[in-house]
Amino acid sequence: MSMNTKYFLGLTFYPDNSFSKNIESFRSRFDPKFQTNPDLHLPIVPPFEIEPSEANALRQELVEELESFFFENTANHVMKFSGIDVHEYKKNKILYLNPTPNEEFLLCQESLFAICQSYINDREKKMKDSQKTFLTIGRFQDGPDLHLSIEMAKKEFHEFTALSYQSICLFSKNNGVWYREADLVSFEKPNVSFLHSTVA
């Protein structure tokens, strides 16, 4: 029996602006998974497993879907964020930035989810369809640490701004570390004046 490969889809962002630098700095202090998943991203399709022999077909289908979806419209896409929130998962508390995806993004996410889902053979392993997606900045086991970091986050992220799309990327897991396997669609780097106008 061959080992399945684990993947997820993420929206990556251009890292060279003050908002993403703030996020990276905060994550390096409060997110223990910072080392094993270093790229700044927003998960779009949660982790799923498929047989390695299916990987090329999956990738091809995702690329075609994204090409038809964005059809050369790859300039000036940004994700705006509104506030900090906490998600409790089993014993973990996750501190995250709350994205405000637009209708277009949600439609895109839905079709990518359906494609990935169709490649999962094992019915048991089907993903739960949750459109809820967030950008984790910290993970905590206990309350006091969480409360302290929420106070810090409020100071460090007092101005909420937008991050520019860099790519929609297929990540794969190898020896416990997530790697950028393939950028399925890449977005143009915004010029500085455009970014300033989105903040206002």
Sequence and secondary structure as in RCSB ss.txt:
>XXXX:A:sequence
MSMNTKYFLGLTFYPDNSFSKNIESFRSRFDPKFQTNPDLHLPIVPPFEIEPSEANALRQELVEELESFFFENTA
NHVMKFSGIDVHEYKKNKILYLNPTPNEEFLLCQESLFAICQSYINDREKKMKDSQKTFLTIGRFQDGPDLHLSI
EMAKKEFHEFTALSYQSICLFSKNNGVWYREADLVSFEKPNVSFLHSTVA
>XXXX:A:secstr
    EEEEEEEEE   SHHHHHHHHHHHHH GGGTTS S EEEEEEEEEE GGGHHHHHHHHHHHHHHHHTT  S
S EEEEEEEEEEEETTEEEEEEEE   HHHHHHHHHHHHHHHHT   GGG         EEEEEESSHHHHHHHH
HHHHHHTSS  EEEEEEEEEEEEETTEEEEEEEEEE     HHHHHHHH 
